[in-house]
Amino acid sequence: MENFVTKLNEEHQNILRVINLINKETGKLTQGQEINKFFWQKAVAFIRNYADKFHHAKEEDLLFKEMCQKSVDLHCNPIDQMLYEHNLGRDYVKGIEAGLKNNDKQEIIANANKYCLLLTEHIFKEDNILYPLAEQALSQEVKDSLIARFMKAEEEKFNKNEIAEYLLIIKEFTNE
């Protein structure tokens, strides 16, 4: 059975692939191309559903809560910063959506650039600081239970077809 860190890291890789696609599309806008509404709507759907509901929900509802238990001994607790960054990312996505609605390239570019930079740095922090910290601080029993609770949360919030649908967005725009 995989552990909770492996699961979250794999999801991060999918999110980073979409961030790479967003960066490429933002570059096209900067070079004067028209807004590809189809792409942006798909990208926003991926972020809102896969990155936020599917991935961030596991962190916020399960992992972060475990790390904030009084029984967990942390020399510092980065959870407040991680939650702040999740919310900041949501604000940038709202900005992308507003840009799409208003057909405003500059608003899309500004918010997409901020989102991509934030999430790239955020994922680095989680993969290299937060998750190793959790591995050290959480009991083996809690770590073992997290992966089971992750799977249960996935089943309750999504069916396998929905998850596959969001992963197809990556393939659709990368020709994989």
C-alpha positions as CSV (number, residue, x, y, z in Angstrom):
1,M,0.0,0.0,0.0
2,E,1.4,3.4,-0.9
3,N,1.9,6.0,1.8
4,F,0.2,9.3,2.1
5,V,3.2,11.3,0.9
6,T,3.6,9.3,-2.3
7,K,-0.1,9.8,-3.0
8,L,0.1,13.6,-2.5
9,N,3.4,13.8,-4.4
10,E,1.9,12.1,-7.4
11,E,-1.0,14.5,-7.4
12,H,1.5,17.4,-7.2
13,Q,3.1,16.1,-10.4
14,N,-0.2,16.3,-12.2
15,I,-0.8,19.8,-10.9
16,L,2.7,20.9,-12.0
17,R,2.0,19.5,-15.5
18,V,-1.1,21.8,-15.7
19,I,0.9,24.7,-14.4
20,N,3.4,24.1,-17.2
21,L,0.5,24.2,-19.7
22,I,-0.9,27.4,-18.2
23,N,2.5,29.0,-18.4
24,K,2.7,28.1,-22.1
25,E,-0.7,29.5,-22.8
26,T,0.0,32.7,-20.8
27,G,3.1,33.1,-23.0
28,K,0.9,32.9,-26.1
29,L,-1.3,35.6,-24.7
30,T,1.7,37.8,-24.0
31,Q,2.8,37.4,-27.6
32,G,-0.5,38.7,-28.8
33,Q,-2.6,35.5,-29.4
34,E,-6.3,35.6,-28.7
35,I,-7.7,34.1,-25.6
36,N,-8.2,30.3,-26.0
37,K,-11.4,30.1,-23.9
38,F,-11.6,26.4,-24.4
39,F,-8.1,25.9,-22.8
40,W,-8.7,28.4,-20.0
41,Q,-12.1,26.9,-19.1
42,K,-10.5,23.4,-18.9
43,A,-7.6,24.7,-16.9
44,V,-9.8,26.4,-14.4
45,A,-12.0,23.2,-14.2
46,F,-8.8,21.2,-13.4
47,I,-7.7,23.6,-10.8
48,R,-11.1,23.9,-9.1
49,N,-11.8,20.2,-9.1
50,Y,-8.6,18.2,-9.2
51,A,-6.2,20.6,-7.5
52,D,-8.6,22.1,-5.0
53,K,-11.5,19.7,-4.3
54,F,-9.5,16.5,-4.8
55,H,-6.0,17.4,-3.6
56,H,-6.3,20.3,-1.3
57,A,-9.2,18.8,0.4
58,K,-7.1,15.9,1.5
59,E,-4.5,18.2,2.9
60,E,-6.9,20.6,4.6
61,D,-9.4,18.2,5.9
62,L,-7.1,15.3,6.9
63,L,-3.3,15.9,6.9
64,F,-3.3,19.5,8.2
65,K,-5.8,18.6,11.0
66,E,-3.6,15.7,12.1
67,M,-0.5,18.0,12.1
68,C,-2.3,20.5,14.4
69,Q,-3.2,17.9,17.0
70,K,-1.7,18.7,20.5
71,S,-0.1,15.3,20.5
72,V,2.0,16.2,17.4
73,D,5.3,17.7,18.4
74,L,6.5,20.2,15.7
75,H,9.3,22.7,16.2
76,C,7.3,25.0,13.9
77,N,4.0,24.5,12.3
78,P,3.7,25.8,8.7
79,I,0.0,24.9,8.4
80,D,-1.3,28.5,8.6
81,Q,1.0,29.5,5.8
82,M,-0.1,26.5,3.7
83,L,-3.7,27.4,4.2
84,Y,-3.0,31.1,3.4
85,E,-1.4,30.0,0.1
86,H,-4.3,27.7,-0.8
87,N,-6.7,30.6,-0.3
88,L,-4.4,33.0,-2.3
89,G,-4.4,30.5,-5.1
90,R,-8.2,30.4,-5.1
91,D,-8.2,34.2,-5.4
92,Y,-5.9,34.1,-8.4
93,V,-8.2,31.5,-10.0
94,K,-11.2,33.9,-9.5
95,G,-9.1,36.5,-11.2
96,I,-8.5,34.2,-14.2
97,E,-12.2,33.6,-14.4
98,A,-13.0,37.3,-14.2
99,G,-10.5,37.9,-17.0
100,L,-12.2,35.3,-19.1
101,K,-15.6,36.7,-18.4
102,N,-14.4,40.2,-19.3
103,N,-12.3,39.1,-22.2
104,D,-9.4,40.8,-20.5
105,K,-6.0,39.3,-21.5
106,Q,-4.0,41.3,-19.0
107,E,-6.2,40.1,-16.1
108,I,-5.8,36.5,-17.2
109,I,-2.0,36.9,-17.6
110,A,-1.5,38.6,-14.3
111,N,-3.5,36.1,-12.3
112,A,-2.2,33.1,-14.2
113,N,1.4,34.2,-13.6
114,K,0.8,34.7,-9.9
115,Y,-1.0,31.4,-9.6
116,C,1.7,29.5,-11.4
117,L,4.5,31.0,-9.3
118,L,2.6,30.6,-6.1
119,L,1.7,26.9,-6.7
120,T,5.2,26.0,-8.0
121,E,6.7,27.4,-4.8
122,H,3.9,26.0,-2.6
123,I,4.4,22.5,-4.0
124,F,8.1,22.7,-3.5
125,K,7.5,23.7,0.2
126,E,5.1,20.9,0.7
127,D,7.2,18.2,-1.0
128,N,10.5,19.2,0.6
129,I,9.4,20.7,4.0
130,L,5.9,19.9,5.1
131,Y,5.6,16.3,4.0
132,P,9.0,15.3,5.5
133,L,8.0,17.1,8.7
134,A,4.7,15.2,8.7
135,E,6.6,11.9,8.2
136,Q,8.7,12.6,11.2
137,A,6.0,14.0,13.5
138,L,3.1,11.8,12.9
139,S,2.8,8.3,14.5
140,Q,2.9,5.3,12.2
141,E,-0.7,4.6,13.1
142,V,-1.8,8.1,11.9
143,K,0.3,7.8,8.8
144,D,-1.2,4.4,7.9
145,S,-4.7,5.7,8.6
146,L,-4.2,8.8,6.4
147,I,-3.9,6.8,3.1
148,A,-7.1,4.9,3.9
149,R,-8.9,8.2,4.8
150,F,-7.6,9.7,1.5
151,M,-9.0,6.9,-0.5
152,K,-12.3,7.1,1.4
153,A,-12.5,10.9,0.7
154,E,-11.8,10.3,-3.0
155,E,-14.6,7.8,-3.2
156,E,-17.0,10.1,-1.4
157,K,-16.2,13.2,-3.4
158,F,-15.4,11.8,-6.8
159,N,-16.0,8.7,-8.9
160,K,-13.1,7.3,-10.9
161,N,-14.6,8.7,-14.1
162,E,-14.4,12.2,-12.8
163,I,-10.8,11.8,-11.7
164,A,-9.9,10.3,-15.1
165,E,-11.7,13.2,-16.8
166,Y,-9.5,15.8,-15.1
167,L,-6.4,13.8,-15.9
168,L,-7.5,13.7,-19.5
169,I,-7.2,17.5,-19.6
170,I,-3.5,17.0,-19.3
171,K,-3.4,14.6,-22.1
172,E,-5.6,16.7,-24.3
173,F,-3.2,19.6,-24.2
174,T,0.1,17.7,-24.2
175,N,-0.8,15.1,-26.8
176,E,0.3,12.3,-24.5
